[in-house]
Amino acid sequence: MDVVLWILVGLAGGLTIAALAPQSGLPSRAVTARRHVRAAAVGMVGALGAGYALVMFDPSLRTDGLTTTIASLAGALWLAAAVDAYASRWRRGESAPPADVSESSGSRTAIETPAYDAVRNALVDGLLEDAAAHDAGRYEELGRHFPTFGDMVWRQSRSQSVQLQLALRFWRGWVVARDGRWPDGEPANTMTLTDWPRFARVIASDLALERSTRDPAIVARFA
């Protein structure tokens, strides 16, 4: 009976962390769902681990349901919070190499970095969300978040905004092509319907890793 209680406590603790911990950018429904599932699973592992560890340390506590339940809740909350923090840092690309181009000293100031990272992460999420919508044929959903990015991108310094501006020009072209019902009859127009989500994922990956986009087809049209 204690094990079932620990599992329930772990699920509740993990979901509590997922609900309360802040998220960067504009997370899609799929990203949010994966985060909640991960938090629930990790919370369950933390609760079971803490409960069993306490009972092994002091077997007399096996009959003390309140103490073991509190220990399992603490284990669930701690492990879920630690894993969520690590996953959030990884997703923001904090371990990625710095950008190639720089202004003056070549490093961003502590004041500039949070704003830049917020815009970059939001662009990554928006491009990936639209790529999924495009693949599913939900073309009417393309560009829903695009209008919010114009001022945000242009407020960044020149060295920071190069890749952001490329992503913004691509996104605008994507929406314009959708509104024009995907024109592809012009000899100079080499974009196909399937190119847009593929290029969006390339740009999103480069943004997440803070590297310049090198794809010739993307650079030729949007750089």
PEUR-V129958 format. One record per helix or strand of 2 or more residues. SS is the DSSP state (H for helix, E for strand). FROM is the first residue (numbers start at 1). LEN is the number of residues. If there is no record, write none. Layout:
ss: <SS:SS>
from: <FROM:FROM>
len: <LEN:LEN>
This chain:
ss: <H:H:H:H:H:H:H:H:H:H:H>
from: <2:29:59:65:110:139:146:150:158:193:216>
len: <19:29:5:27:26:3:3:5:22:16:7>
